Amino acid sequence: MEELVTSLEEVVKNVIQFNEDLENHTDIVTQLSMFIHWYYIPTINAFGPSKYIGYKNMNTEKYDRGKRKTGVDTEKELKEWFVKLSVESEKAQELMEELYKLLEKHDKKVRSNANIHILKKGIKHSF
């Protein structure tokens, strides 16, 4: 089993890597519609799915289509820094629209049961 992240800085690094992997059209693009829990980092204006960003030093190759990884473990770890938005909230709807646009660039759709998580302390974190 892969090692879980232990700091918010590791999470941010993974979100950046996830978005680079998308831009480079790696295999992760084919899996975009599978992710349910999406995490948003306002300081870099980027999203990442829990099952990818919750493990140390992640990249598409290491992700290996999610083999031997579980979102249950990553969700527990990421709760330390993030809170899930209510689907009805204005902020969740605004961010969901941004997530739809991101996935549309890759001809993918957001799952109907997807959730958005944001930093508990808002945008005050700096890296």
C-alpha positions, 0 to 999 in steps of 0.5 A: 500500500502506498504511503499517505500524505502527511502535510498540506504541502504534499497535497498541494504538490500532488494537485500541481502534479495531477494538473500537469498530468492532465495537460500532458494527456497522460493516462489519468485523463481516461479516468477523470469521470471515475473520481467522486471527491474533488479537492480545490486549492484556491492559491493555485486555482486547481482541483485534484481527486482524493484518491490521487492527491492523498498519497505521497509523491503521486503521478499518473504512472505511480497511480497505476489506475488506482490499483492498491489504493483506496479513497477511504484512506485518503478521505480520512487523511485529507479531512485534516485540512479540508471540509466538504461543501454542501452540494446546495451551497453557492460556493460548491455550485461555483466550483463545480462549474469550474470542475465541469469546464476542466473535465470538458477540456478532456471530453469527460464529465463530472460524476453526478455524485461528485463532491467538492472539498475546500481548505478549512482555513480558506485561502490563508495558506501560502506555499 
